[in-house]
Amino acid sequence: MSKVYGSAAEALDGLLHDDMLIAAGGFGLCGIPELLLAAIRDSGVKNLTFASNNAGVDDFGIGILLQTRQVKKMMSSYVGENAEFMRQYLSGELELEFNPQGTLAERMRAGGCGIPGFYTKTGVGTQVAEGKEHKEFDGETYVLERGIFADLSIVKAWKADTTGNAIFRKTARNFNPPAAMCGRTCVMEVEEIVEPGTLDPDHIHLPGIYVHRLIQGDHEKRIEQRTVRKREEA
């Protein structure tokens, strides 16, 4: 059976329901599965929990689902650049579970590897560790973090073959592979889909065994922050 679907809506057909946990790839505005997020918005599902490094911006990424009040909780490590997120959180409309960035990535990777939990020193002695199990190893205190097992993963790749073997470009590689791994079903959008055997096996970042459905589409290239020098006087 082919993994390639004609559109984001087709690829998500039968997978969406209220109150589900979705792991989403992306780092800043890089590598965001924008087509799949738009299709989730259009589906009307609600009370969603997202595990994602970022919460998008006001009109892009997960931000479009915050605007329509379809998200009830974010599991993230950075939530800046999003005024609507801030408004909902401060007003008590949105639940937030902060994670150190490396911990969040490892929670996703652990879930993808079938590991229910792991110990880390990151966050010990801070609010991140409150209410979590602590354990000493060789005189050092560690906190137990749970692996993330998502109902659905949505990710974006630069190039993939029709079996789902994928390559991510630069910073987009940060969270997309672990996010893809931890979902019971993974749907991936790709800038370019090629035939099997086209990609060098040594260059594959995510094996196709983790990918269940994929689509190809045009994507917007955004810059999160543009900083330039002031023009020098002649």
N, C-alpha and C positions, 0 to 999 in steps of 0.2 A: 504493500500500500504506500502511495506517495505521501511524503511529509509536506509537500509544497501546496499551499492554499492560495486562492486568488486574491484574498483581502484579509485585513485584520479581523473584521467581523466574522468571516467564515472560519478563520483559524481559532477564534474564541468560542465558536458555537458549541453549546452543550457543556462548557467549562465554568461558566460564571454563575454565582449565586450570592445572595446577601450573606453578610457576616463572615466572609472568607478572608484568609490570610494570603496576601500576594507579596512575593519577593520581586523587587524591581531593580534592574541594573541601572547604571549611570553614575557619573562622578561630576558634580557640578552640573553643567549643561552638556557634558560630553557623554555620548553613548546612551542617551535616554531613549527607551522604546516608545517614541512619541505616537506612532500610528496605533499601537496596541492600547496605549493610555486613552487616546481619543475614542477608540472603539468601546472601551470599558465605560467611559463617560456616557456614550450614546446608548449603551445597553440599559442604563438606569439602575444597575445594582447599587446597593447601599450598605451602610454600616461596615465598610471595608477596613481592614488593618493592613498597612503597608510596611514591609521591612525594606528600607532603602536608605542609602547613605544620605541622600538629600531629599528635600520635600519640594523640589522644583522651584519655580518662581511664579509670580501671580498669574501669568497667562501661558505657562508652558510646563511640560512635565506633569508631575503629580499635582501641581498647582491648579490645573484645570479641574481636577476632581475635588479639590478643596473648595473651589468656587461654587460647585454644585452641591456641596454638603454630602458627598458620597463617602467620605473618609471619616471614621470614628477614632482611629488611633494610628500614630506613626511610631515606628521603631527606627530611629535614625541616629546619626552622629553629628550632622550639621544641618541646621534649619534656617540659616540666614537667607537674605535676599527675597523673603516672601512675606509681604505685609499682611496678606489674608491669613496665613498660617499664624503669625503673631497675634492677630486679632482674635482668632478662634481659640488659641491656647490660653491667652490671658483672660478670656471671658468664660473659660471652662467648657467650651463646646467641643474641644478636641483633646484627646488623651495623648500624652507623649511619653515614650520610654527611651531615654537617652542611653546611648551605647558609645564607649570609646571606639574610634574608627576601626582599629585592628581587631577589637573584640567582635564587632558586628560582622566583619568579613569572615572571621574564624567561626562564628556561630553559624553562618550560612554554609561555609565549607564543611563544618562538622556534620550538619544535617545532611548534606549531600553524600557524606561518607558513612552515614548510619550511626554517627557517634552522638549519643543523647546529651552529653555534657563534658566539660573540661574545666580544669583549674587554671587560673591566671593570676598574676600579681597586679595586673592593671586594674585600677579602681579601688584597691584595698585602702580603707581609711577615708573613703569619700562617699558621697550620696549614692554613687553607682553601686556600691556594695551593700547598701542597707537592705535587710531582709533576706539576704542570700547566705547560703552555707559557706562557712570558712573552714579551712583545714591547713594544718602546718605540715610542711615538707622540709626536712633538714633545717629546722629552725626558722623558716620563712613562712609567712602567712599568705595563703592564696584564697581566691574567691571562686565559687562554682558558677559557671555560666552554662546555660542550656543551649543545645543545638537548635537551629531553626528548621522546622519542617513545614514548609508552606504548602497551601492547597494548589497554588499556581505560581510559576515563575514567568516573568516577561523580561526579555533582554533584547539588546540590539548589537549586531555584529557588523563588521565591515564587509567580510566576504565569507561565504559558506558554500559547501557543495550540497547537493540535493538530499544527502543522508544526514545533514546537520553538523558535519565537522566544520568548526568555525574559527575564524581569525578576527581578533579585535585590534583596532588601531590605537596605539599609544595609551593615553590616560583612560580610554574607554575599557581597557582591560582590567582596571582596578576591581570593580565590583560585579561586572557582568558574569564572569565565569562562576564565582561562588554563588551568585544569585540564581544562575541557571541550574546549578547542581542541587539546590535544596528544595525544589518544587516537585510535588508528585507528578505534575505535568508541566513541561516547559514549552513556551511558545516564543519563537525568536523572529525578529524582523531583521532583514539583511539589506545592505546597499547593493550587493551583487551576489547572485546565486550562480554557481558554476557546476559543471558535471563532475561526478566522482573521479578521482585520479588526477584532477587538475591541480590540486593543492599539494604542496610538499608536506609529507607527513610530519617532518621535524618542525614545521611552522604552525601546526595546529595548537590552538590554545584551549579549545573545548571539544572533546570527542562527541561525535554525533549520537552516542548512546544516551546522552542526557537530554537531547532535543527531540520533542515529539511532533511539533508542527512548526512550519516556518513560512514567511512571506517575504516578498521583495517589494520595495517601494522607494519613492523619493523622500529625502529627509532634509530638514532645514538645518543649516549650519549656523549656530548661534555663538556669540562671544559673551561670556558672563560679565566680565569687567574689562573695559577698554581703557588703558592708561597710555597717554602720550606726553611727550615733552612739549613745553611751551615753545613756540617758534622764537628763535633768537632774533633780536633786532638787527637789521642790516647795518 
